[in-house]
């Protein structure tokens, strides 16, 4: 019995280690990709400023680039501060799930009450069932 539990524990540990390694690899690749994206965005910004500098001059190019970044930042801040509302479909699903949970809870309470009545009528029955279950389990483990 302990050997089986030890084997299951080893399998779980190996699986967790494999998942942790995969997650670490994905994270490292994402960090490198983000760094390359930032470098690329820097070069594109520089190229845009150079093009605007050629057409408009250095001061106006800087004003246009700075203004563009400020407008983009304000848009992103507005999107980030917006509170999300659950959709009507999600609210309906939650209500249905709550109703089903209440119904299942009521059924479980009824079954528990019936179990108590059954045990009260024949108090030796659960003991007999546990004994038979133990004997069957012992016979199975012997094989």
Secondary structure, 3 states (H helix, E strand, C coil): CHHHHHHHHHHHHHHHHHHHHHHHHHHHHHHHHHHHHHHHHHHHHHHHHHHHHHHHCHHHHHHHHHHHHHHHHHHHHHHHHCCCCCCHHHHHHHHHHHHHHHHHHHHHHHHHHHHHHHHHHCHHHHHHHHHHHHHHHHHHHHC
